[in-house]
Amino acid sequence: MSKKTLDELFHEALENANKIPKESVPQDIQLVLYGYYKQGLSETITHSHYGLEPNDLRNAFKINAWMQVKHISPDEAKEKYIEIINQLLKDRQ
């Protein structure tokens, strides 16, 4: 049996994340996951990307969460995302 690649494991974690009721995950963890997700995709942070309005607090928190993990590699972000999702799934059992 072959080992799954990091990208395959990340894709599985994304699918598993959809199985976890959003309201059961604390908002601070949701923001951490968001930051790792965006960094894992290795996208570039831009305000126009979000259509940010000056008083859009929700998107400001999301960008802040992402900026806090910009120093790590996309692969490390994927690994951390996978770990958190797997722990959330384990906690639900």
C-alpha positions in Angstrom: 0.0 0.0 0.0 1.4 3.4 -0.9 1.7 6.3 1.4 -0.7 9.2 0.8 0.9 12.5 -0.2 0.5 15.6 1.9 -1.8 17.0 -0.7 -4.0 14.0 -0.6 -4.1 14.1 3.2 -4.9 17.8 3.0 -7.7 17.2 0.6 -9.2 14.5 2.9 -9.0 16.9 5.8 -10.9 19.5 3.8 -13.6 17.0 3.1 -13.7 15.9 6.7 -13.9 19.5 7.9 -17.3 19.7 6.1 -18.5 16.9 8.2 -17.9 18.8 11.4 -20.8 21.2 12.4 -19.3 24.7 12.2 -21.1 25.8 15.4 -19.4 23.0 17.3 -15.9 24.5 16.6 -14.9 27.5 18.7 -14.4 30.7 16.7 -10.8 31.0 17.6 -10.1 27.5 16.2 -12.1 28.4 13.1 -9.8 31.3 12.5 -6.7 29.3 13.1 -8.0 26.7 10.6 -8.7 29.5 8.1 -5.2 30.8 8.4 -3.6 27.4 7.9 -6.0 26.7 5.0 -5.2 29.9 3.1 -1.4 29.5 3.8 -1.6 25.9 2.7 -3.0 27.0 -0.6 -0.1 29.5 -0.7 -2.3 32.4 -1.8 -1.4 36.0 -1.6 -3.1 38.3 0.9 -4.9 41.2 -0.7 -7.7 43.4 0.5 -9.4 43.3 -2.9 -9.3 39.4 -2.7 -11.8 39.7 0.1 -13.8 42.7 -1.0 -13.0 44.2 2.4 -15.1 47.1 3.5 -13.5 49.4 6.0 -15.8 48.2 8.8 -15.9 44.5 7.9 -14.7 43.1 11.2 -15.2 39.4 10.2 -12.9 39.6 7.2 -10.4 41.6 9.3 -10.2 38.8 11.8 -9.8 36.3 8.9 -6.9 38.3 7.3 -5.3 38.6 10.8 -5.5 34.9 11.3 -3.8 34.3 8.0 -1.1 36.9 8.5 -0.2 35.2 11.8 0.9 32.1 9.9 2.5 33.7 6.8 5.9 32.8 8.2 5.4 29.1 7.8 5.6 27.1 4.6 2.5 25.9 2.8 3.4 22.3 3.6 3.7 23.1 7.3 0.3 24.9 7.2 -1.2 21.8 5.6 0.2 19.6 8.3 -1.1 21.8 11.0 -4.6 22.0 9.4 -4.7 18.2 9.1 -3.7 17.8 12.8 -6.4 20.1 14.0 -9.1 18.5 11.8 -8.1 15.0 12.9 -8.2 16.1 16.5 -11.7 17.7 16.1 -12.9 14.5 14.5 -11.4 12.4 17.3 -13.0 14.6 19.9 -16.4 14.1 18.4 -16.3 10.3 18.8 
